[in-house]
Amino acid sequence: MQSNTPGVTEIFELIKSDHCSTVGSQVIRDLYDKCSSTYDKETVDLACTGAKQSGIILSEHCPDKNISIVDCGTGTGLVGVQLNTLGYKNVVGVDISQKILEIAEQKGVYKNLFCVTVGEERMPFGDNEFDALICCGGIAPAHISPSCFPEWVRIVRPGGSIVIVVRRCYVELHKDEEEFYSQSLGESFEANIRHLEDSKKWKAISKKIFPGYLTKNGHASDGIGMVFEIL
Ligand SMILES: C[S@@+](CC[C@H](N)C(=O)[O-])C[C@H]1O[C@@H](n2cnc3c(N)ncnc32)[C@H](O)[C@@H]1O
């Protein structure tokens, strides 16, 4: 895909484009490979609070600092840095982009990193292997599909937690941000959550909406942070 607006902006442009629902995972991999070296600066410019909020939410629900955590959609490791600062040292990461994982590795906060296309490939982990899974920003149009939730449930032990932080407008039709809303993602997000609740695989523990997930052109987007307990 050609664009004059490289970096994360190119990903925002894809997300709100008409052809977003038809792009394959290779397109997303290439875009994140391409923006891996500028991603951290760009998230500072966008005043992104998602990674910080994810760490706060996880620590509110999982006070034991020795737990094993898998960070899904690791990116450059901003969530790992937050978790490390909060005292969590037993963290592995998973991402589709090898180049972005190389940036994450330099942060020195992950025990191990795995290049996996979540939603398409089986996660390289055993059943009940982790105490918690965290995903900040990984659920988005053309990104990780909510159809992977059963696979997440498989690798987190009963009693463990799944923390999902998502930009609100991607999954809920939201005033002034309609251009980013994906009806198919929103419906899939709801349906996959409900299916796991109905089949007693997980239960929703909390949902909070927080302002300022990111701020672009003076407009602040809300984030949603959700916590599920594995049954
Ligand atoms: C918006 S970034 C969030 C990164 C990081 N969690 C943060 O908060 O800064 C989304 C990440 O999800 C990854 N990603 C997108 N689709 C994926 C997939 N199907 N499987 C694994 N990772 C994926 C991207 O490569 C990118 O690093």
The ligand as a MOL file (V3000), in Angstrom:
LIG
                    3D

  0  0  0     0  0            999 V3000
M  V30 BEGIN CTAB
M  V30 COUNTS 27 29 0 0 0
M  V30 BEGIN ATOM
M  V30 1 C -2.0250 -0.2960 18.3670 0
M  V30 2 S -0.6670 -1.3980 18.5180 0 CHG=1
M  V30 3 C -0.6220 -1.5980 20.2930 0
M  V30 4 C 0.7590 -1.9880 20.7910 0
M  V30 5 C 0.9380 -1.9790 22.2990 0
M  V30 6 N 0.0980 -2.9590 22.9580 0
M  V30 7 C 0.7120 -0.6070 22.8710 0
M  V30 8 O -0.2020 -0.4530 23.6940 0
M  V30 9 O 1.4560 0.3010 22.5100 0 CHG=-1
M  V30 10 C -1.3460 -2.9450 17.9710 0
M  V30 11 C -0.3380 -4.0770 17.9130 0
M  V30 12 O -1.0330 -5.2760 17.5650 0
M  V30 13 C -0.2510 -5.9930 16.6430 0
M  V30 14 N -1.1280 -6.8600 15.8480 0
M  V30 15 C -2.0540 -6.4940 14.9290 0
M  V30 16 N -2.6830 -7.5780 14.4440 0
M  V30 17 C -2.1340 -8.6570 15.0680 0
M  V30 18 C -2.3630 -10.0570 15.0010 0
M  V30 19 N -3.3120 -10.5930 14.2180 0
M  V30 20 N -1.6230 -10.8650 15.7960 0
M  V30 21 C -0.6670 -10.3590 16.5990 0
M  V30 22 N -0.4130 -9.0380 16.7150 0
M  V30 23 C -1.1450 -8.2020 15.9650 0
M  V30 24 C 0.4600 -4.9350 15.8160 0
M  V30 25 O 1.6200 -5.4230 15.1730 0
M  V30 26 C 0.7530 -3.8740 16.8740 0
M  V30 27 O 2.0140 -4.0670 17.4530 0
M  V30 END ATOM
M  V30 BEGIN BOND
M  V30 1 1 1 2
M  V30 2 1 2 3
M  V30 3 1 2 10
M  V30 4 1 3 4
M  V30 5 1 4 5
M  V30 6 1 5 6
M  V30 7 1 5 7
M  V30 8 2 7 8
M  V30 9 1 7 9
M  V30 10 1 10 11
M  V30 11 1 11 12
M  V30 12 1 11 26
M  V30 13 1 12 13
M  V30 14 1 13 14
M  V30 15 1 13 24
M  V30 16 1 14 15
M  V30 17 1 14 23
M  V30 18 2 15 16
M  V30 19 1 16 17
M  V30 20 1 17 18
M  V30 21 2 17 23
M  V30 22 1 18 19
M  V30 23 2 18 20
M  V30 24 1 20 21
M  V30 25 2 21 22
M  V30 26 1 22 23
M  V30 27 1 24 25
M  V30 28 1 24 26
M  V30 29 1 26 27
M  V30 END BOND
M  V30 END CTAB
M  END
